[in-house]
Amino acid sequence: MFEAISLDCRADARSAKETRLLRQADLVKKYGQESFGFVEQIRFGRENGQVMVRIGQTKVITQSVLKIISPRAGKPNEGDLKINIDFAALGHSAEFNQQTNTISEMRVEISNFIDKVLKSSRATDREGLCIIQGKLAWSLTVEMQLLNDDGNLIDAFFMAAVLALKNTRLPEVSMKGDNILLNNSPEKQHYLNVHHIPVCTTFYFIPKMEFPIVDASAKEERLASARLSICMNVFEDVCGIQTLGQMEIDPM
């Protein structure tokens, strides 16, 4: 496999810069959907915040969980946003052979990175989760479940989290005395404000190779000694950067 990658020809015929998502879409466009038994890469479900993202054989499903809370002290006009990841289907305990990275550490690392980027880039604002200033607000938890692991989990989870926010609907809330009334009818719900969509691209660095590869499969991840994730939006803003391992990068 190393020899094939060094010749810019990976096991699935991609080049170093090609993602599985774009590659399969290109094949379908060229040869037709039925020729390859194409399965949609992104599916939006009927449940609130439900999205299924598939990159190669890596599959993640999401759902939004809403709860009414009292705003935090000092932030009376903000709700709460949390990212929760379940790695029950993770097929390997370490992402890189040369790194100590347990499943628990990976779960915390990825969820913290997604949470930090979404909040710091203001892809969505917590003010939009406020119901009544100083009294009521939404606590939104994006629950994400790994269904199958075939590498590049960070990009898959990041995409799933952003799309889950896009598919999250907030019910209408009213007060009658001290009672809180929820109206879940479709015409009374409104979508959460998502101001821009950051996209995460992860580069995997393999020892003795002059160039990194993107969208690594699980087998390719085991050859890597370092990883660099960069999040950008359509406005070319850098929304977040994360590294793991040691790498040498020419600034020029």
N, C-alpha and C positions, 0 to 999 in steps of 0.2 A: 504493500500500500504506500509506503514512504516513497519508493521509486516512482510510482505513478503520480503522486502529488507533486514531487519535485519536477516532473515533466509537464506540470499544469494539466494533468488529465486524471481526475479523481475516479473512484470506483464506480460512481453513477454517471460518468461522462461529463460532469460539470468541470468548468475551469475554477481556478482559485477564487475568482470574484463572483461566481454565480451562486445564487441561493436556490434552494429546492422549490421555493414558492414560485419564483419567476420562471425557473426552468420548466416546471410542469405546465404552467400557464402558456408558455411559448409552444410547447409540444402540442397542447390541445388546440391552440390557434392554428397551428400548421397542419395537423393531421386529423383533427376532429376529436370530440369528447369520447365517442364510443371506442375509438381505436386504442385508448389507453386505460379504459375503465376509470375515467377521471372521477375523483371524489372532491367535492367542493372544499376549498381550503378554509373558508370562513362561513359559519352558519349561525344565524340569529334565532334563538328559541323564543317561545311564547312567554316563558316565565320572566320575571323582572331581572334585567341584567344578564340574561342567559345567552352565552356565546360559546361556540365550539371553534377553536382554532387548530388547524393542522398544518404543520411544517414537516414535509416528508412523512415519517411515521410517528413523529412527536405530536401528541394530542393533549390539549388542555380544554377543560370546560369550566365555565364560570356561572355564578349567580349572585345577584345583589340581595343583601339582607338589610332591611330598614328597621330602625327602632327609634321611638321618640324619647329624647332625653332633655335635661335642662342644660343650657349652654354653660361652658366652663367659666369660672370666675375670671374677670378681666377681658373676656371675649364674648360679650353678650349677643353679638350678631353673627356668630359662627357655629356651624355644626361640626360633626366629626367624620373623618374619612379614614378607613383602615383597609389594609391589604392582608389577606390571610391565605396562605398556600399550604396545600396538603400534598406530600410527596409519596403517598401510599404506593404508587406504581413505579417508583424509581428503581431502575434495573441495576444500578451500580452505586457503590458507596463513596466513590471518589471521582471527581471530574477529571483530575490530572494525576498521572502516575507520580509526579514529583511534588505534589502538594498534599498536605494534610487537610482534607476538607470533607467532613462527615456530612451525612444527609441532613442532620439538624442544622449544621452550620450553613449549608447551601440554602436551606429553606429561609433562614433568617436573613442571609446575605441578599438573596434575590428580592424578598418582600420588602426589606428596608430600602434597597436601591429604587424599586418601583415607587414606593411611597415618597421617598425624598424627591425624585424627579417630578412626579405629578404635582407635588405641593410647591416646590421651589420654582418650577416653570409656570405655575398657575394655569396648567392645562384645564383645570376646573377650579372653582373657588368655593371655599367652605362657607362663604356668605350666602351662597345659593342654597345651602342646607338649613338656613335659619327659617323658622316658621313664624314665631312671634319673638321679637327682640327681647332678650333677657328672661324669657319664659320657656319657650319650646324650640327645639331644633331637631334635625334628623341626625342620627348616627348611621352612617352608611358603611357597611363592610362588604368588600368584594371578595367572595369566597371562590378560590380557584383550586381545581382538582386536576392533578396529572393523571391522564388515562393511559398514556403510553410514552415511554422515553426512548427517543432515538437521537439524542443530542440537541445542543443549542437551546437549552431550556430557558435561558434568560430572555432571548428574543421572543420565544413563544409566549411566555408568561407576560412579558411587557405588552405585547400586542393584544393579548386576551384581556388584560386589565383595562387598557384604554378603550377597547371596543365594548367592554362590559359597562363602563361609565356612559358611553354613547347610547347604550340600550337600557339605561336605568330610568324608570318613570317614578315620579313622586306623586303620591295621592294628594287630593285636596284635604286640608285640615281646617276645622272650625271648632269654636268653643261654644258650649251651651252651659252657662254657669261654670261649674268646676269640671264638667265632663268634656273630654276630647272626642270629637267626631271625625271619622275618616270616611272619605268618599272615594272608593276604588273604581268607580265606573270609568271606562276609557276616555270619555269626553271630559272628565274632570281631572285627569292626570296630566302632568306635563313632564317633558324630558329634562334631565339634569343638564345644566349648561356646561358644554365642553368647548372651550374657546379655540383650542388648536390640538392637533394630534401628533404627539412626539412619536418617532419611529426609532427603535433601537436596532443597531447593527453591531454584531460582535465579531471581532477578528481574533483568530486563534493562531498562536505562534508555535511552530514546530521546530525543534532544534536542528541546526545545520541547513535550514531552508532560508532562502533570501527574502521570501515574501510570505505574509500571513494568508490564511484562508478564511472565508466567511461561511456562516451557517454550517458548522461542522456536524457531522454525524457522530453517533456515540463512539464508533471505532476510531474516527479521526480525533475526537477529544482526548482519547487515551494516549495519542502521540504528542499532544500539545503540552508545553511547559508553562505557557502564559496565555492570558486572555485580556482583550481590551474591548470594552463596550462603550459605544458613543451613541447618544440620543440626540436627534435633531428633528426639527419640524419643517413644514413647507416654506417657512420664512428664512430657513437656513440658520436659525438660532441653535446654538449648542445648549441643549437642556440638561445634559448630565453626562459624566464620564466615570467609568469604573474600571479598575485594573485588578488582575489576580495573577500572582507569579511575577517573575522577573523577565524583562524584555529590553532589547536595545532598539531604539527608534531614532532614525536620522531626522532631526528637526527640519532639514532642508528638503 
